[in-house]
Amino acid sequence: MADTSAMTKRLPQLSGVGVSAALVIGIICLCLGADTFLHFNAKIAVMLPMSVGFVGVAVAGYVILPILRKLKIGQVIREDGPQSHLSKTGTPTMGGIFIVPVGVVLAIIWSGFKLDVIAAGLLTLAFGAVGWLDDWQILVQKSNKGIAPRTKLLLLAIAAVAFCVWLGLTHSVDAIALPLNLKLTLGFLFWPLAMFVLLGSSNATNLTDGMDGLAAGTGAIALIGLALLLGGSHPELSTFCACVGGSYLGFLWHNSNPAKVFMGDTGSLALGGALASVALLGNMLWGLAVVGVIFIWETITVMAQVGYYKATKDENGVGKRLFKMAPYHNHLELAGWKETQVVGIFYLVGLLLVVGAIALGQI
């Protein structure tokens, strides 16, 4: 891998607040600029619940943060991660406990208690509950291991199966929509794909949660992107995305570098569940694949790192690495990038991906 430290010197030096403010402006411009895709009323239908979710979580943080500090619910930082992150030890975590309920409850009420929104909300809450259990075990054990990976996967799979059963009983979903008005009929194979999307999405957003504001900001971008893509065909799901996306955006009020609180697995697993459930309900898997490229790339870098290390082990059991560290955001940091630079570039890429998805959806 080429050294990227020289590139960092040419990148803008913004504070965490500055990067988050730029993101908010970028999302507003994205919504307002979708002239050929959404009518004015549809734009307001995205921006208004997004704004309420933003304010709701920003305000809720001032209530919940003192409680988390009083209970000494502080993050345990992995020792094999970037050494610069060790200074974050003790920062309150489990912030998902006020992101997810605010977004989900707001979405259910705003949509008029539509069944699809309730289903997406329950799946999101279920994934968040598994994340909470993992966060709690990390705090109790004073290590970053949490519950056993197989146990976590089993609990997520149970929630995913329940969601898929409901989806199969209430929707006709044997084919997935593609751009250019194409369809791909999968029949029974749709269900393994649905499980893969649900479990893979939650794992991907969990891996991306490794820097101040990274998962919350990129997650908000992806959710708002889906809100814009679904605005014409599934307004209730668009509302869900806008409410939950606004909530994750509002979390940046407390999570921008230097973070006052982390979302923990409670927030990151719920984020993946929200994205995947909406994509399945709205037959927008191709849209999720585009707006979620960052999450996919982060996952690929981890898989490639592990696979390459195992494949190149020598007689001493030591292998080679493709990246300085995986996921990729850690590689960039160890290559000389500052956290705010990594986060800012990821935000920019995320916004461009949404623009690309909208353009592709209009072909």
HUJONOR-V323695 format. One record per helix or strand of 2 or more residues. SS is the DSSP state (H for helix, E for strand). FROM is the first residue (numbers start at 1). TO is the last residue. If there is no record, write none. Layout:
# HUJONOR-V323695
ss:SS from:FROM to:TO
ss:SS from:FROM to:TO
This chain:
# HUJONOR-V323695
ss:H from:5 to:10
ss:H from:16 to:32
ss:H from:40 to:70
ss:H from:83 to:88
ss:H from:96 to:110
ss:H from:115 to:141
ss:H from:149 to:170
ss:E from:175 to:178
ss:E from:182 to:185
ss:H from:189 to:208
ss:H from:214 to:230
ss:H from:235 to:255
ss:H from:264 to:281
ss:H from:285 to:291
ss:H from:293 to:311
ss:H from:328 to:334
ss:H from:339 to:361
